[in-house]
Structures are given as structure tokens and as C-alpha cells.
Amino acid sequence: MDCTRSTRRIAGIVVFSLAVPMLALTAAGGGTADAAPRPHTSAPQPPQSVAAATSAGESSITSVLASAIQVTAGGDHTCALTRGGGVKCWGFNGAGELGDGTPTIDQLTPVDVTGLASGVIAVTAGGHHTCALLDAVHGGGVKCWGLNDSGELGDGTKIRRYAPVDVSGLTSGVVTVSSGQAPHLCGDGRNPR
């Protein structure tokens, strides 16, 4: 499968873009971040403990997004690349797409991806897998985790991975990475000059 990418050079720096589904943030009052709040309804309210957990989760996600330089959404999970080069993910984890080392434990709040607290320069989410591009100091390669039924993680197996693994043949010199909803991953190992 061919990957499409957009690359340009700005002030000597290669800038690439990845297609990322839109993310709507829910603001207090029930509206999206850029819309007027919805009026309150007479719908039953959740028990206080659920409401408190939801509020804490929204606060945690808001905090992560405030420090995010990139956000990507997969089938039922979302990941953010932080200013410090770390990756945090939340949502459905049925195939390990959150990368926190836990099998099938969904997370309502962001969790750290195992081994990726720094050194990441891009993150991309597929339907049920996620990949990260590391900076040159950390090897310049690609690591992926999650569903691998069709070999989409590129590690030479069809084993689900609950934490990041190296993509075979893409362990250094990679400049861009993209994944899609269908099981595939594309990386570009060309060295831009």
C-alpha cells in the first residue's frame, strides 16, 4: 500500500504532516470547546462517584492536551505527544493499543506508554494499533504496539503487543510515519537533505 504524506522545508527544518481525525473537547456545561453550552435537561444524573471520576478524567485529559504538541485518534483510542517527547494514551485497550503494558484494561484517563517517556517526535494511531517515531538521539526508528493480527506492527509476528516493539527494518533513519484504520503502517526511511 502506498502512503501519502506532505513534507516541506521551513527554515531548514523538514516538516511533515499526518492525517489526524478531528478531536472535539467537551467543555463544562456539555458543549464542545467552541460551541455554546447545551441547556441542562431533566435526564437522571450519574451517581456522585461516577460524576467525580468523570470530572477527574476530563481534568486529566485537559491537562495532557494542554501540554500536547500532537494528538492522534485511532478506532476507539486517542494518544497525545507531549512537549517533553513522551506519549500518553487513553480509551479502548482491547488489543493493547494504549501501550501501557496491560492487556485489555480500558483507560478513562491518559496513561504513559511503556518506555516512551521521552524521545518521540511523532505518534500515529491506526484502528487498533499505535506507532511512534523516535528522534535521532533515541535511534530514529519506529516502535508500534497493539493489534497485530495482520502483521501491522511490522515486527515479523502476528502477536498482539501491549508495549512498544521495534518495527523490523525501521530501527533508524526514519523521517516520517503514518498508520491507517485498515491494518497497515507506512514509514519513510529516506534521509532528507
N, C-alpha and C positions, 0 to 999 in steps of 0.2 A: 504494500500500500504506500502511496506517496503521501508525504507530509507537506503541508503548505505552511509557510512561515513568512513573516515580514521582518526584514532586517534592514537597518540603515545605520549610518555612521554619523554621530553627533559629537563634535569637538573631539574627534579621535577615539571615541568610545563606541563600540558596536552595541546597538540597542535592538533587541528583538521583542516581538510581541506574540502572545499566545491567545487563542480564543478562550475566553472565560465567560461562563454563563453569568448573567446578572444576579446580584445578591440584594435582596430587599431587607433592610433592617427594620425591626419593629420598634417603634418609639413608645414611650409611656403614653397611655391613652388608647393604644391599639392600632394606630395608623402607621403607615410607613414613614421612614425618616423624612421624606419630602412631601408628605401629604398631611392634611388636617386630620386630627384625631377623630375616630369614629365615635358616635354617641354611645353612651352606655345602654345596655339592654337589660332586660329582666332575666337573662339566662342565669342558671344556677352557677354560683361561684365554686371553684375547687376548694377542697379543704385547705386550711391555713398552711399546713406543712407543704403541700404541693405548690401553693402560691408563693411561699417563701423560697422554695427550691427554684421555681421558675424565675423569680426575681433575681436570685443569686446567679443563676445561669446566664440571664440576659446581661447582668453586670459583668460577668467574666468574659463573655463573648465581646461585649462592647470594649472592654479593656484590651483584649487581644487585637481587635480590629483597629483600635486607636494607634497601636504600635506596628501595624502590618504595612508592608510595602507591596504585598501581592496577596490576593485571595483567589482561590480556585475552588470550584464546586464539582463534585462527581455525581453519581446517581443519587445517593442519599447521604452524602458526607461532604464536609467542607474543610479546607485547610488554609492556613494563613502562614505566610513567610514573614517573620518579624524583622525589625530593623537590625537586630543582633545576628541575623543569619540562621535563626532556629525555625523549626516548623512545628506548628500546633494544629491538631485536627479535632473535629467533633462530629457527632451524628451516628449513623448506622455503621456497625463494625462486623457485620455478618461474615465477611471474608478477610478481616484483618486490615481493611483499608485505612484505618486510623494509625497503624504503625506503632502502637504503644506496647506491643508485646502480648496483649491479651486477646485470646480467641473469643470472638463473638460477644464482647461486652460493649453495648452501645454507650456512648458518652453524650450527655446533655450539655457539657461544658468542655472547653478546649483542653486537650491533654498533649503533653510533649511527645513527639515522635522519638522513639528509642535511637540514641546515637546521633541525633541531628539537632543538638542544642546550638550549633554554630556552623559556619562554613557553607551554608546553602545560598545559592544565588537565584534559583527559580524552582517553583513547585508546580506540578500539573496533576490534575485528578481525572481519572477515567471513570467509567461506570462503577467499578468496584475495585479499583486499584489506584495507587498514587505513586508518583515518581518525583525525585528531587535531583537537581543539577548542583554539584558541588563546585566551589571555587577552586582555583589552581592550587592554593595552599593545602587544601584538603583532597587533592588528587585530580580535580577537574573531570570527574566521572559522573555517572548516573546511578542512583540507587532507587529501587522500587519495592513496593510491598502491597499485599492484598491478594485479591483473586488471581489465580494463575492457571485456570482450567484449560486455557488455550495457549499457554506459554507467554502471556502478555508481559510478564515481568522480565523476560529475557535472560533468566539465569540458567537455562538449559533443562529446566524441570517443569512439571505441571503441579507443583506443590504450592499450596497457599502459604504466604509468608506473613507473619504477624509483626515483623520488624523489618527494616530496610535490608536489602541484599544488593550486591553489585550486579549490574547488567553486563553480561559477558560481551567483551569486545568494546565496551563503552566505559572503561575504567579511568580514562584520561583523555584530555584534548577535546572534550565535547563542548560545544558552544551554545547549543540550544536543545530543548527537549519539549515534546508535546505528546499528549495521550488523548484518546478519544473515548466515546461511550462504548463503541464496539471494542472487542479485545485486541488492542494494538498499541504499540508505543513506537515513536519515531525519535531518533536522535541524529544530530548532525555533528560529525566528528571533524569537520573541516576547520582549519585554523585560519581565522580571518586576519588579513594583513592590510 
